């Protein structure tokens, strides 16, 4: 049988950018944003296959729907309110900050507790990014309610140079049964890469579970890449176990020939084919 849905929607967005430049060349941009949206779905219910996991971040604060796919769309009247601030310094660093919240005429019961979107008032979203000399980047994103109870907190520090990259991430996620996360997630992760020469790159990654106080996963990789060939060897070890997954060690070997296919390696493919 054929099934389908129809979702009319309307939105209006108001922005008031306030910009200032200091004598030293520093620029400031403060932008209050208010978006008022409405949508209502009619028709037969469809299985939700592409919108099971829901994210609430600075990238979709002013979106018509926080669902990533089309099987589920936000309903009702709502106001997406936020404030953005950006600072650019001629010495080579910049700062960005976003604060926002969603107000709804009625709560959407499909948003589970822990997503930051349940109720007629969403959690507060606070996200910041600091960039220093295009090499060091610090980011943080947090969701919390009026009582400062966090449902999500993620911080990342990354360093990038011409030969090496390294980053560490701290993650706290509240348990959400609807997203197949029955327990709280509290982890620290480390990953990086180092280019030994023109063709060779080594990688590593690891995760430490602060809830169970043990290493969750580690991995090593070695990649050889030329104009015509890419060989990627990987070794990973999963330490944690559950009722469905046991500790395991995995080996991987991937071979790619640039002489086949097209896309961004089309020029290399042409040279390999002669």
Secondary structure, DSSP 8 states (H G I E B T S, - for coil): ----EEEEEEEEEEEEEEEEE-TTS-EEEEEEEEEEEEEEEEE------S-SS---STTTTTSS-S-SSSS----EEEEEEEEEEEEEETTTEEEEEEEEEEEESS--TTS-TTSS--SSB--EEEEEEEEETTTEEEEEEEEE-TT--EEEEEEEEEEE-SSEEEEEEEEEE--BGGGTB-S-EEEEEEEEEEE-SSSEEEEEEEEEETTTTEEEEEEEEEEEE-SSEEEEEEEEEE----SS---EEEEEEEEEETTSS-STTHHHHHHHH-
